[in-house]
Each structure stands twice: as structure tokens, then as C-alpha cells.
Amino acid sequence: MAEISRNIMEKAEARFMEKKKKTAERSQAMAEYVSEARARDIKTARLRALRLAKEEADRAAEVLNPVAPKKKRAAIKKAGGRLPAVKS
């Protein structure tokens, strides 16, 4: 009877240790996930700030130096629906 009790206690102890190990692993994985998410958010905010600053600088530069509109190409006139023959 004592041996059966000891065997049951060992199994219970093993189950408890396994649950404790899984809980620790789960906690560590969650901490890593939160840390990575925080780092990603910080990086995204930094890149967004840089992008907005660049866009503002581009707008300011465009106001100071406006870009001349491109000239339109002359339309190709078709001769009776056919292209002119090319002589070599």
C-alpha cells in the first residue's frame, strides 16, 4: 500500500513539474512576444517620424523651387491611316 502511495505521489510530482515547466516556458515566450512588439512599435514610430519630416522638407523645397511642368510631345500625324515608309 505504501508503495502504491509513493508511486501516485511520484506521478503527481512529475505532472506538477511538467506543468510548472510549461508555465515558465509560456511566460518566457509571452515576454519575448511583448518585447518584440514594443521594439517593432518603437521602430515604426521612428520611421514614420523620419518619413513625415522628409515629406515636409520635400514640400518646403518644392515651394522654394517649383518644378517646371513637362512639355507635351507633339502628336504623330497619320497619313491616311498609314505610317510613312522608312528609307534605309
PyMOL Python script that loads the backbone (N, CA, C, O; Angstrom):
from pymol import cmd

cmd.read_pdbstr("""\
ATOM      1  N   MET A   1       0.818  -1.181   0.000  1.00  0.00           N
ATOM      2  CA  MET A   1       0.000   0.000   0.000  1.00  0.00           C
ATOM      3  C   MET A   1       0.870   1.257   0.000  1.00  0.00           C
ATOM      4  O   MET A   1       0.582   2.221  -0.708  1.00  0.00           O
ATOM      5  N   ALA A   2       1.929   1.236   0.794  1.00  0.00           N
ATOM      6  CA  ALA A   2       2.828   2.384   0.873  1.00  0.00           C
ATOM      7  C   ALA A   2       3.509   2.608  -0.474  1.00  0.00           C
ATOM      8  O   ALA A   2       3.754   3.743  -0.883  1.00  0.00           O
ATOM      9  N   GLU A   3       3.809   1.497  -1.157  1.00  0.00           N
ATOM     10  CA  GLU A   3       4.463   1.614  -2.457  1.00  0.00           C
ATOM     11  C   GLU A   3       3.516   2.239  -3.484  1.00  0.00           C
ATOM     12  O   GLU A   3       3.951   3.023  -4.328  1.00  0.00           O
ATOM     13  N   ILE A   4       2.253   1.904  -3.420  1.00  0.00           N
ATOM     14  CA  ILE A   4       1.259   2.479  -4.328  1.00  0.00           C
ATOM     15  C   ILE A   4       1.138   3.979  -4.070  1.00  0.00           C
ATOM     16  O   ILE A   4       1.069   4.775  -5.007  1.00  0.00           O
ATOM     17  N   SER A   5       1.111   4.358  -2.793  1.00  0.00           N
ATOM     18  CA  SER A   5       1.036   5.776  -2.424  1.00  0.00           C
ATOM     19  C   SER A   5       2.258   6.533  -2.943  1.00  0.00           C
ATOM     20  O   SER A   5       2.138   7.643  -3.463  1.00  0.00           O
ATOM     21  N   ARG A   6       3.420   5.928  -2.797  1.00  0.00           N
ATOM     22  CA  ARG A   6       4.653   6.561  -3.255  1.00  0.00           C
ATOM     23  C   ARG A   6       4.626   6.714  -4.780  1.00  0.00           C
ATOM     24  O   ARG A   6       5.042   7.745  -5.310  1.00  0.00           O
ATOM     25  N   ASN A   7       4.139   5.692  -5.476  1.00  0.00           N
ATOM     26  CA  ASN A   7       4.056   5.723  -6.929  1.00  0.00           C
ATOM     27  C   ASN A   7       3.095   6.830  -7.386  1.00  0.00           C
ATOM     28  O   ASN A   7       3.388   7.551  -8.340  1.00  0.00           O
ATOM     29  N   ILE A   8       1.969   6.962  -6.718  1.00  0.00           N
ATOM     30  CA  ILE A   8       0.998   8.009  -7.044  1.00  0.00           C
ATOM     31  C   ILE A   8       1.615   9.380  -6.792  1.00  0.00           C
ATOM     32  O   ILE A   8       1.445  10.295  -7.598  1.00  0.00           O
ATOM     33  N   MET A   9       2.324   9.526  -5.685  1.00  0.00           N
ATOM     34  CA  MET A   9       2.971  10.801  -5.354  1.00  0.00           C
ATOM     35  C   MET A   9       4.030  11.167  -6.397  1.00  0.00           C
ATOM     36  O   MET A   9       4.153  12.332  -6.774  1.00  0.00           O
ATOM     37  N   GLU A  10       4.787  10.180  -6.857  1.00  0.00           N
ATOM     38  CA  GLU A  10       5.816  10.435  -7.871  1.00  0.00           C
ATOM     39  C   GLU A  10       5.178  10.900  -9.180  1.00  0.00           C
ATOM     40  O   GLU A  10       5.671  11.825  -9.826  1.00  0.00           O
ATOM     41  N   LYS A  11       4.077  10.250  -9.565  1.00  0.00           N
ATOM     42  CA  LYS A  11       3.377  10.652 -10.794  1.00  0.00           C
ATOM     43  C   LYS A  11       2.817  12.069 -10.657  1.00  0.00           C
ATOM     44  O   LYS A  11       2.910  12.876 -11.581  1.00  0.00           O
ATOM     45  N   ALA A  12       2.238  12.358  -9.498  1.00  0.00           N
ATOM     46  CA  ALA A  12       1.682  13.691  -9.255  1.00  0.00           C
ATOM     47  C   ALA A  12       2.799  14.736  -9.280  1.00  0.00           C
ATOM     48  O   ALA A  12       2.642  15.818  -9.845  1.00  0.00           O
ATOM     49  N   GLU A  13       3.914  14.394  -8.664  1.00  0.00           N
ATOM     50  CA  GLU A  13       5.070  15.308  -8.644  1.00  0.00           C
ATOM     51  C   GLU A  13       5.574  15.553 -10.073  1.00  0.00           C
ATOM     52  O   GLU A  13       5.894  16.687 -10.430  1.00  0.00           O
ATOM     53  N   ALA A  14       5.645  14.493 -10.888  1.00  0.00           N
ATOM     54  CA  ALA A  14       6.107  14.623 -12.271  1.00  0.00           C
ATOM     55  C   ALA A  14       5.147  15.507 -13.075  1.00  0.00           C
ATOM     56  O   ALA A  14       5.588  16.361 -13.844  1.00  0.00           O
ATOM     57  N   ARG A  15       3.836  15.303 -12.900  1.00  0.00           N
ATOM     58  CA  ARG A  15       2.846  16.134 -13.592  1.00  0.00           C
ATOM     59  C   ARG A  15       2.968  17.598 -13.164  1.00  0.00           C
ATOM     60  O   ARG A  15       2.896  18.507 -13.990  1.00  0.00           O
ATOM     61  N   PHE A  16       3.151  17.805 -11.871  1.00  0.00           N
ATOM     62  CA  PHE A  16       3.291  19.164 -11.348  1.00  0.00           C
ATOM     63  C   PHE A  16       4.520  19.848 -11.941  1.00  0.00           C
ATOM     64  O   PHE A  16       4.449  21.005 -12.355  1.00  0.00           O
ATOM     65  N   MET A  17       5.641  19.140 -11.982  1.00  0.00           N
ATOM     66  CA  MET A  17       6.878  19.714 -12.517  1.00  0.00           C
ATOM     67  C   MET A  17       6.727  20.026 -14.014  1.00  0.00           C
ATOM     68  O   MET A  17       7.231  21.039 -14.500  1.00  0.00           O
ATOM     69  N   GLU A  18       6.027  19.141 -14.735  1.00  0.00           N
ATOM     70  CA  GLU A  18       5.806  19.363 -16.168  1.00  0.00           C
ATOM     71  C   GLU A  18       4.951  20.619 -16.385  1.00  0.00           C
ATOM     72  O   GLU A  18       5.250  21.434 -17.258  1.00  0.00           O
ATOM     73  N   LYS A  19       3.893  20.768 -15.588  1.00  0.00           N
ATOM     74  CA  LYS A  19       3.044  21.956 -15.694  1.00  0.00           C
ATOM     75  C   LYS A  19       3.828  23.216 -15.332  1.00  0.00           C
ATOM     76  O   LYS A  19       3.676  24.260 -15.968  1.00  0.00           O
ATOM     77  N   LYS A  20       4.663  23.105 -14.310  1.00  0.00           N
ATOM     78  CA  LYS A  20       5.471  24.246 -13.881  1.00  0.00           C
ATOM     79  C   LYS A  20       6.437  24.655 -14.997  1.00  0.00           C
ATOM     80  O   LYS A  20       6.631  25.844 -15.253  1.00  0.00           O
ATOM     81  N   LYS A  21       7.041  23.661 -15.660  1.00  0.00           N
ATOM     82  CA  LYS A  21       7.976  23.920 -16.750  1.00  0.00           C
ATOM     83  C   LYS A  21       7.253  24.582 -17.926  1.00  0.00           C
ATOM     84  O   LYS A  21       7.753  25.551 -18.498  1.00  0.00           O
ATOM     85  N   LYS A  22       6.075  24.058 -18.286  1.00  0.00           N
ATOM     86  CA  LYS A  22       5.315  24.626 -19.398  1.00  0.00           C
ATOM     87  C   LYS A  22       4.865  26.052 -19.092  1.00  0.00           C
ATOM     88  O   LYS A  22       4.867  26.913 -19.972  1.00  0.00           O
ATOM     89  N   THR A  23       4.484  26.296 -17.850  1.00  0.00           N
ATOM     90  CA  THR A  23       4.069  27.642 -17.449  1.00  0.00           C
ATOM     91  C   THR A  23       5.238  28.615 -17.568  1.00  0.00           C
ATOM     92  O   THR A  23       5.064  29.743 -18.029  1.00  0.00           O
ATOM     93  N   ALA A  24       6.418  28.186 -17.156  1.00  0.00           N
ATOM     94  CA  ALA A  24       7.607  29.038 -17.256  1.00  0.00           C
ATOM     95  C   ALA A  24       7.940  29.320 -18.723  1.00  0.00           C
ATOM     96  O   ALA A  24       8.270  30.453 -19.077  1.00  0.00           O
ATOM     97  N   GLU A  25       7.856  28.295 -19.576  1.00  0.00           N
ATOM     98  CA  GLU A  25       8.133  28.478 -20.999  1.00  0.00           C
ATOM     99  C   GLU A  25       7.114  29.425 -21.627  1.00  0.00           C
ATOM    100  O   GLU A  25       7.469  30.280 -22.439  1.00  0.00           O
ATOM    101  N   ARG A  26       5.854  29.269 -21.249  1.00  0.00           N
ATOM    102  CA  ARG A  26       4.795  30.122 -21.775  1.00  0.00           C
ATOM    103  C   ARG A  26       5.028  31.580 -21.358  1.00  0.00           C
ATOM    104  O   ARG A  26       4.864  32.501 -22.159  1.00  0.00           O
ATOM    105  N   SER A  27       5.409  31.768 -20.106  1.00  0.00           N
ATOM    106  CA  SER A  27       5.674  33.124 -19.613  1.00  0.00           C
ATOM    107  C   SER A  27       6.850  33.754 -20.352  1.00  0.00           C
ATOM    108  O   SER A  27       6.811  34.933 -20.703  1.00  0.00           O
ATOM    109  N   GLN A  28       7.888  32.967 -20.584  1.00  0.00           N
ATOM    110  CA  GLN A  28       9.058  33.476 -21.293  1.00  0.00           C
ATOM    111  C   GLN A  28       8.698  33.822 -22.742  1.00  0.00           C
ATOM    112  O   GLN A  28       9.123  34.856 -23.256  1.00  0.00           O
ATOM    113  N   ALA A  29       7.919  32.962 -23.399  1.00  0.00           N
ATOM    114  CA  ALA A  29       7.518  33.225 -24.778  1.00  0.00           C
ATOM    115  C   ALA A  29       6.668  34.492 -24.859  1.00  0.00           C
ATOM    116  O   ALA A  29       6.829  35.289 -25.784  1.00  0.00           O
ATOM    117  N   MET A  30       5.777  34.679 -23.908  1.00  0.00           N
ATOM    118  CA  MET A  30       4.927  35.869 -23.899  1.00  0.00           C
ATOM    119  C   MET A  30       5.768  37.125 -23.677  1.00  0.00           C
ATOM    120  O   MET A  30       5.526  38.156 -24.304  1.00  0.00           O
ATOM    121  N   ALA A  31       6.749  37.040 -22.791  1.00  0.00           N
ATOM    122  CA  ALA A  31       7.631  38.183 -22.541  1.00  0.00           C
ATOM    123  C   ALA A  31       8.418  38.540 -23.804  1.00  0.00           C
ATOM    124  O   ALA A  31       8.585  39.719 -24.116  1.00  0.00           O
ATOM    125  N   GLU A  32       8.901  37.533 -24.528  1.00  0.00           N
ATOM    126  CA  GLU A  32       9.623  37.777 -25.775  1.00  0.00           C
ATOM    127  C   GLU A  32       8.703  38.428 -26.804  1.00  0.00           C
ATOM    128  O   GLU A  32       9.102  39.363 -27.498  1.00  0.00           O
ATOM    129  N   TYR A  33       7.469  37.927 -26.900  1.00  0.00           N
ATOM    130  CA  TYR A  33       6.499  38.470 -27.848  1.00  0.00           C
ATOM    131  C   TYR A  33       6.221  39.944 -27.545  1.00  0.00           C
ATOM    132  O   TYR A  33       6.213  40.776 -28.452  1.00  0.00           O
ATOM    133  N   VAL A  34       5.998  40.260 -26.285  1.00  0.00           N
ATOM    134  CA  VAL A  34       5.715  41.643 -25.885  1.00  0.00           C
ATOM    135  C   VAL A  34       6.923  42.528 -26.170  1.00  0.00           C
ATOM    136  O   VAL A  34       6.775  43.657 -26.637  1.00  0.00           O
ATOM    137  N   SER A  35       8.113  42.017 -25.889  1.00  0.00           N
ATOM    138  CA  SER A  35       9.335  42.779 -26.129  1.00  0.00           C
ATOM    139  C   SER A  35       9.511  43.069 -27.623  1.00  0.00           C
ATOM    140  O   SER A  35       9.843  44.193 -27.999  1.00  0.00           O
ATOM    141  N   GLU A  36       9.289  42.065 -28.473  1.00  0.00           N
ATOM    142  CA  GLU A  36       9.411  42.251 -29.917  1.00  0.00           C
ATOM    143  C   GLU A  36       8.360  43.230 -30.431  1.00  0.00           C
ATOM    144  O   GLU A  36       8.651  44.059 -31.293  1.00  0.00           O
ATOM    145  N   ALA A  37       7.145  43.136 -29.905  1.00  0.00           N
ATOM    146  CA  ALA A  37       6.079  44.052 -30.324  1.00  0.00           C
ATOM    147  C   ALA A  37       6.426  45.486 -29.937  1.00  0.00           C
ATOM    148  O   ALA A  37       6.208  46.411 -30.719  1.00  0.00           O
ATOM    149  N   ARG A  38       6.959  45.669 -28.749  1.00  0.00           N
ATOM    150  CA  ARG A  38       7.349  47.007 -28.290  1.00  0.00           C
ATOM    151  C   ARG A  38       8.465  47.562 -29.181  1.00  0.00           C
ATOM    152  O   ARG A  38       8.426  48.727 -29.575  1.00  0.00           O
ATOM    153  N   ALA A  39       9.453  46.726 -29.493  1.00  0.00           N
ATOM    154  CA  ALA A  39      10.562  47.162 -30.354  1.00  0.00           C
ATOM    155  C   ALA A  39      10.044  47.519 -31.750  1.00  0.00           C
ATOM    156  O   ALA A  39      10.486  48.501 -32.345  1.00  0.00           O
ATOM    157  N   ARG A  40       9.111  46.724 -32.270  1.00  0.00           N
ATOM    158  CA  ARG A  40       8.536  46.991 -33.587  1.00  0.00           C
ATOM    159  C   ARG A  40       7.774  48.321 -33.578  1.00  0.00           C
ATOM    160  O   ARG A  40       7.878  49.105 -34.521  1.00  0.00           O
ATOM    161  N   ASP A  41       7.012  48.570 -32.516  1.00  0.00           N
ATOM    162  CA  ASP A  41       6.257  49.822 -32.409  1.00  0.00           C
ATOM    163  C   ASP A  41       7.193  51.027 -32.348  1.00  0.00           C
ATOM    164  O   ASP A  41       6.924  52.056 -32.967  1.00  0.00           O
ATOM    165  N   ILE A  42       8.284  50.901 -31.605  1.00  0.00           N
ATOM    166  CA  ILE A  42       9.258  51.992 -31.498  1.00  0.00           C
ATOM    167  C   ILE A  42       9.900  52.260 -32.857  1.00  0.00           C
ATOM    168  O   ILE A  42      10.049  53.412 -33.263  1.00  0.00           O
ATOM    169  N   LYS A  43      10.280  51.193 -33.555  1.00  0.00           N
ATOM    170  CA  LYS A  43      10.910  51.345 -34.865  1.00  0.00           C
ATOM    171  C   LYS A  43       9.928  51.965 -35.862  1.00  0.00           C
ATOM    172  O   LYS A  43      10.305  52.833 -36.649  1.00  0.00           O
ATOM    173  N   THR A  44       8.672  51.519 -35.826  1.00  0.00           N
ATOM    174  CA  THR A  44       7.660  52.061 -36.725  1.00  0.00           C
ATOM    175  C   THR A  44       7.451  53.549 -36.473  1.00  0.00           C
ATOM    176  O   THR A  44       7.347  54.332 -37.417  1.00  0.00           O
ATOM    177  N   ALA A  45       7.391  53.938 -35.213  1.00  0.00           N
ATOM    178  CA  ALA A  45       7.214  55.354 -34.871  1.00  0.00           C
ATOM    179  C   ALA A  45       8.403  56.179 -35.350  1.00  0.00           C
ATOM    180  O   ALA A  45       8.226  57.286 -35.860  1.00  0.00           O
ATOM    181  N   ARG A  46       9.608  55.650 -35.191  1.00  0.00           N
ATOM    182  CA  ARG A  46      10.812  56.366 -35.629  1.00  0.00           C
ATOM    183  C   ARG A  46      10.813  56.534 -37.149  1.00  0.00           C
ATOM    184  O   ARG A  46      11.095  57.618 -37.660  1.00  0.00           O
ATOM    185  N   LEU A  47      10.493  55.448 -37.870  1.00  0.00           N
ATOM    186  CA  LEU A  47      10.475  55.522 -39.332  1.00  0.00           C
ATOM    187  C   LEU A  47       9.369  56.456 -39.829  1.00  0.00           C
ATOM    188  O   LEU A  47       9.552  57.166 -40.819  1.00  0.00           O
ATOM    189  N   ARG A  48       8.239  56.456 -39.152  1.00  0.00           N
ATOM    190  CA  ARG A  48       7.138  57.343 -39.529  1.00  0.00           C
ATOM    191  C   ARG A  48       7.556  58.801 -39.341  1.00  0.00           C
ATOM    192  O   ARG A  48       7.286  59.645 -40.196  1.00  0.00           O
ATOM    193  N   ALA A  49       8.212  59.089 -38.224  1.00  0.00           N
ATOM    194  CA  ALA A  49       8.675  60.454 -37.971  1.00  0.00           C
ATOM    195  C   ALA A  49       9.674  60.889 -39.043  1.00  0.00           C
ATOM    196  O   ALA A  49       9.627  62.025 -39.513  1.00  0.00           O
ATOM    197  N   LEU A  50      10.567  59.997 -39.425  1.00  0.00           N
ATOM    198  CA  LEU A  50      11.534  60.318 -40.479  1.00  0.00           C
ATOM    199  C   LEU A  50      10.827  60.570 -41.812  1.00  0.00           C
ATOM    200  O   LEU A  50      11.168  61.507 -42.533  1.00  0.00           O
ATOM    201  N   ARG A  51       9.843  59.728 -42.134  1.00  0.00           N
ATOM    202  CA  ARG A  51       9.104  59.880 -43.387  1.00  0.00           C
ATOM    203  C   ARG A  51       8.355  61.210 -43.412  1.00  0.00           C
ATOM    204  O   ARG A  51       8.391  61.928 -44.412  1.00  0.00           O
ATOM    205  N   LEU A  52       7.678  61.537 -42.315  1.00  0.00           N
ATOM    206  CA  LEU A  52       6.930  62.794 -42.260  1.00  0.00           C
ATOM    207  C   LEU A  52       7.861  64.001 -42.366  1.00  0.00           C
ATOM    208  O   LEU A  52       7.525  64.988 -43.021  1.00  0.00           O
ATOM    209  N   ALA A  53       9.026  63.926 -41.724  1.00  0.00           N
ATOM    210  CA  ALA A  53       9.999  65.017 -41.808  1.00  0.00           C
ATOM    211  C   ALA A  53      10.499  65.179 -43.242  1.00  0.00           C
ATOM    212  O   ALA A  53      10.651  66.301 -43.725  1.00  0.00           O
ATOM    213  N   LYS A  54      10.753  64.065 -43.919  1.00  0.00           N
ATOM    214  CA  LYS A  54      11.217  64.119 -45.310  1.00  0.00           C
ATOM    215  C   LYS A  54      10.132  64.701 -46.210  1.00  0.00           C
ATOM    216  O   LYS A  54      10.417  65.538 -47.068  1.00  0.00           O
ATOM    217  N   GLU A  55       8.888  64.261 -46.017  1.00  0.00           N
ATOM    218  CA  GLU A  55       7.795  64.794 -46.829  1.00  0.00           C
ATOM    219  C   GLU A  55       7.649  66.299 -46.621  1.00  0.00           C
ATOM    220  O   GLU A  55       7.429  67.041 -47.579  1.00  0.00           O
ATOM    221  N   GLU A  56       7.770  66.747 -45.388  1.00  0.00           N
ATOM    222  CA  GLU A  56       7.671  68.181 -45.092  1.00  0.00           C
ATOM    223  C   GLU A  56       8.829  68.938 -45.743  1.00  0.00           C
ATOM    224  O   GLU A  56       8.626  70.020 -46.294  1.00  0.00           O
ATOM    225  N   ALA A  57      10.032  68.385 -45.687  1.00  0.00           N
ATOM    226  CA  ALA A  57      11.189  69.019 -46.325  1.00  0.00           C
ATOM    227  C   ALA A  57      11.001  69.066 -47.838  1.00  0.00           C
ATOM    228  O   ALA A  57      11.346  70.062 -48.473  1.00  0.00           O
ATOM    229  N   ASP A  58      10.458  67.998 -48.420  1.00  0.00           N
ATOM    230  CA  ASP A  58      10.197  67.976 -49.862  1.00  0.00           C
ATOM    231  C   ASP A  58       9.166  69.040 -50.243  1.00  0.00           C
ATOM    232  O   ASP A  58       9.320  69.721 -51.256  1.00  0.00           O
ATOM    233  N   ARG A  59       8.109  69.181 -49.424  1.00  0.00           N
ATOM    234  CA  ARG A  59       7.091  70.198 -49.693  1.00  0.00           C
ATOM    235  C   ARG A  59       7.702  71.602 -49.624  1.00  0.00           C
ATOM    236  O   ARG A  59       7.417  72.454 -50.465  1.00  0.00           O
ATOM    237  N   ALA A  60       8.539  71.828 -48.620  1.00  0.00           N
ATOM    238  CA  ALA A  60       9.184  73.136 -48.473  1.00  0.00           C
ATOM    239  C   ALA A  60      10.111  73.412 -49.654  1.00  0.00           C
ATOM    240  O   ALA A  60      10.151  74.535 -50.158  1.00  0.00           O
ATOM    241  N   ALA A  61      10.846  72.412 -50.096  1.00  0.00           N
ATOM    242  CA  ALA A  61      11.755  72.575 -51.229  1.00  0.00           C
ATOM    243  C   ALA A  61      10.965  72.835 -52.508  1.00  0.00           C
ATOM    244  O   ALA A  61      11.403  73.610 -53.358  1.00  0.00           O
ATOM    245  N   GLU A  62       9.820  72.205 -52.651  1.00  0.00           N
ATOM    246  CA  GLU A  62       9.005  72.396 -53.845  1.00  0.00           C
ATOM    247  C   GLU A  62       8.428  73.813 -53.885  1.00  0.00           C
ATOM    248  O   GLU A  62       8.301  74.404 -54.958  1.00  0.00           O
ATOM    249  N   VAL A  63       8.083  74.349 -52.729  1.00  0.00           N
ATOM    250  CA  VAL A  63       7.572  75.721 -52.672  1.00  0.00           C
ATOM    251  C   VAL A  63       8.677  76.698 -53.079  1.00  0.00           C
ATOM    252  O   VAL A  63       8.419  77.658 -53.806  1.00  0.00           O
ATOM    253  N   LEU A  64       9.886  76.460 -52.619  1.00  0.00           N
ATOM    254  CA  LEU A  64      11.005  77.345 -52.952  1.00  0.00           C
ATOM    255  C   LEU A  64      11.450  77.188 -54.404  1.00  0.00           C
ATOM    256  O   LEU A  64      11.780  78.176 -55.060  1.00  0.00           O
ATOM    257  N   ASN A  65      11.461  75.970 -54.903  1.00  0.00           N
ATOM    258  CA  ASN A  65      11.894  75.679 -56.270  1.00  0.00           C
ATOM    259  C   ASN A  65      10.806  74.874 -56.969  1.00  0.00           C
ATOM    260  O   ASN A  65      10.881  73.645 -57.001  1.00  0.00           O
ATOM    261  N   PRO A  66       9.796  75.537 -57.528  1.00  0.00           N
ATOM    262  CA  PRO A  66       8.720  74.772 -58.171  1.00  0.00           C
ATOM    263  C   PRO A  66       9.245  74.016 -59.389  1.00  0.00           C
ATOM    264  O   PRO A  66      10.126  74.493 -60.105  1.00  0.00           O
ATOM    265  N   VAL A  67       8.701  72.860 -59.601  1.00  0.00           N
ATOM    266  CA  VAL A  67       9.096  72.012 -60.719  1.00  0.00           C
ATOM    267  C   VAL A  67       8.365  72.508 -61.960  1.00  0.00           C
ATOM    268  O   VAL A  67       7.148  72.689 -61.943  1.00  0.00           O
ATOM    269  N   ALA A  68       9.121  72.728 -63.043  1.00  0.00           N
ATOM    270  CA  ALA A  68       8.509  73.181 -64.289  1.00  0.00           C
ATOM    271  C   ALA A  68       7.698  72.032 -64.884  1.00  0.00           C
ATOM    272  O   ALA A  68       8.146  70.885 -64.871  1.00  0.00           O
ATOM    273  N   PRO A  69       6.514  72.330 -65.403  1.00  0.00           N
ATOM    274  CA  PRO A  69       5.717  71.251 -65.998  1.00  0.00           C
ATOM    275  C   PRO A  69       6.405  70.703 -67.240  1.00  0.00           C
ATOM    276  O   PRO A  69       7.061  71.440 -67.976  1.00  0.00           O
ATOM    277  N   LYS A  70       6.251  69.429 -67.460  1.00  0.00           N
ATOM    278  CA  LYS A  70       6.869  68.785 -68.615  1.00  0.00           C
ATOM    279  C   LYS A  70       6.146  69.224 -69.882  1.00  0.00           C
ATOM    280  O   LYS A  70       4.936  69.447 -69.888  1.00  0.00           O
ATOM    281  N   LYS A  71       6.923  69.342 -70.950  1.00  0.00           N
ATOM    282  CA  LYS A  71       6.326  69.701 -72.232  1.00  0.00           C
ATOM    283  C   LYS A  71       5.677  68.458 -72.820  1.00  0.00           C
ATOM    284  O   LYS A  71       6.197  67.347 -72.714  1.00  0.00           O
ATOM    285  N   LYS A  72       4.539  68.677 -73.436  1.00  0.00           N
ATOM    286  CA  LYS A  72       3.840  67.555 -74.064  1.00  0.00           C
ATOM    287  C   LYS A  72       4.504  67.243 -75.391  1.00  0.00           C
ATOM    288  O   LYS A  72       5.000  68.135 -76.079  1.00  0.00           O
ATOM    289  N   ARG A  73       4.508  65.987 -75.734  1.00  0.00           N
ATOM    290  CA  ARG A  73       5.069  65.573 -77.017  1.00  0.00           C
ATOM    291  C   ARG A  73       4.102  65.959 -78.135  1.00  0.00           C
ATOM    292  O   ARG A  73       2.887  66.003 -77.942  1.00  0.00           O
ATOM    293  N   ALA A  74       4.659  66.231 -79.278  1.00  0.00           N
ATOM    294  CA  ALA A  74       3.823  66.538 -80.434  1.00  0.00           C
ATOM    295  C   ALA A  74       3.139  65.252 -80.879  1.00  0.00           C
ATOM    296  O   ALA A  74       3.748  64.183 -80.901  1.00  0.00           O
ATOM    297  N   ALA A  75       1.886  65.372 -81.226  1.00  0.00           N
ATOM    298  CA  ALA A  75       1.131  64.203 -81.667  1.00  0.00           C
ATOM    299  C   ALA A  75       1.638  63.765 -83.036  1.00  0.00           C
ATOM    300  O   ALA A  75       1.921  64.601 -83.895  1.00  0.00           O
ATOM    301  N   ILE A  76       1.751  62.470 -83.237  1.00  0.00           N
ATOM    302  CA  ILE A  76       2.181  61.931 -84.527  1.00  0.00           C
ATOM    303  C   ILE A  76       0.966  61.935 -85.448  1.00  0.00           C
ATOM    304  O   ILE A  76      -0.074  61.351 -85.143  1.00  0.00           O
ATOM    305  N   LYS A  77       1.125  62.600 -86.561  1.00  0.00           N
ATOM    306  CA  LYS A  77       0.018  62.663 -87.517  1.00  0.00           C
ATOM    307  C   LYS A  77       0.116  61.462 -88.447  1.00  0.00           C
ATOM    308  O   LYS A  77       1.185  61.141 -88.966  1.00  0.00           O
ATOM    309  N   LYS A  78      -0.996  60.823 -88.640  1.00  0.00           N
ATOM    310  CA  LYS A  78      -1.024  59.661 -89.526  1.00  0.00           C
ATOM    311  C   LYS A  78      -1.402  60.131 -90.928  1.00  0.00           C
ATOM    312  O   LYS A  78      -2.282  60.973 -91.102  1.00  0.00           O
ATOM    313  N   ALA A  79      -0.729  59.577 -91.906  1.00  0.00           N
ATOM    314  CA  ALA A  79      -1.018  59.904 -93.300  1.00  0.00           C
ATOM    315  C   ALA A  79      -1.987  58.871 -93.835  1.00  0.00           C
ATOM    316  O   ALA A  79      -1.587  57.779 -94.239  1.00  0.00           O
ATOM    317  N   GLY A  80      -3.236  59.211 -93.836  1.00  0.00           N
ATOM    318  CA  GLY A  80      -4.246  58.300 -94.373  1.00  0.00           C
ATOM    319  C   GLY A  80      -4.327  56.999 -93.603  1.00  0.00           C
ATOM    320  O   GLY A  80      -4.691  55.973 -94.177  1.00  0.00           O
ATOM    321  N   GLY A  81      -4.000  57.009 -92.322  1.00  0.00           N
ATOM    322  CA  GLY A  81      -4.094  55.799 -91.524  1.00  0.00           C
ATOM    323  C   GLY A  81      -2.859  54.920 -91.617  1.00  0.00           C
ATOM    324  O   GLY A  81      -2.768  53.902 -90.930  1.00  0.00           O
ATOM    325  N   ARG A  82      -1.891  55.308 -92.476  1.00  0.00           N
ATOM    326  CA  ARG A  82      -0.668  54.518 -92.615  1.00  0.00           C
ATOM    327  C   ARG A  82       0.516  55.321 -92.110  1.00  0.00           C
ATOM    328  O   ARG A  82       0.531  56.550 -92.180  1.00  0.00           O
ATOM    329  N   LEU A  83       1.492  54.616 -91.607  1.00  0.00           N
ATOM    330  CA  LEU A  83       2.725  55.266 -91.182  1.00  0.00           C
ATOM    331  C   LEU A  83       3.607  55.498 -92.402  1.00  0.00           C
ATOM    332  O   LEU A  83       3.588  54.686 -93.328  1.00  0.00           O
ATOM    333  N   PRO A  84       4.370  56.571 -92.431  1.00  0.00           N
ATOM    334  CA  PRO A  84       5.263  56.813 -93.572  1.00  0.00           C
ATOM    335  C   PRO A  84       6.334  55.729 -93.659  1.00  0.00           C
ATOM    336  O   PRO A  84       6.786  55.201 -92.643  1.00  0.00           O
ATOM    337  N   ALA A  85       6.729  55.410 -94.883  1.00  0.00           N
ATOM    338  CA  ALA A  85       7.738  54.380 -95.111  1.00  0.00           C
ATOM    339  C   ALA A  85       9.103  54.899 -94.685  1.00  0.00           C
ATOM    340  O   ALA A  85       9.423  56.069 -94.895  1.00  0.00           O
ATOM    341  N   VAL A  86       9.902  54.028 -94.089  1.00  0.00           N
ATOM    342  CA  VAL A  86      11.237  54.395 -93.643  1.00  0.00           C
ATOM    343  C   VAL A  86      12.228  53.935 -94.698  1.00  0.00           C
ATOM    344  O   VAL A  86      12.253  52.761 -95.068  1.00  0.00           O
ATOM    345  N   LYS A  87      13.051  54.870 -95.184  1.00  0.00           N
ATOM    346  CA  LYS A  87      14.059  54.525 -96.192  1.00  0.00           C
ATOM    347  C   LYS A  87      15.376  54.245 -95.503  1.00  0.00           C
ATOM    348  O   LYS A  87      15.771  54.968 -94.588  1.00  0.00           O
ATOM    349  N   SER A  88      16.064  53.187 -95.943  1.00  0.00           N
ATOM    350  CA  SER A  88      17.327  52.857 -95.318  1.00  0.00           C
ATOM    351  C   SER A  88      18.492  53.358 -96.108  1.00  0.00           C
ATOM    352  O   SER A  88      19.639  53.158 -95.710  1.00  0.00           O
TER     353      SER A  88
END
""", "prot")
cmd.dss("prot")
cmd.show_as("cartoon", "prot")
cmd.util.cbc("prot")
cmd.orient("prot")
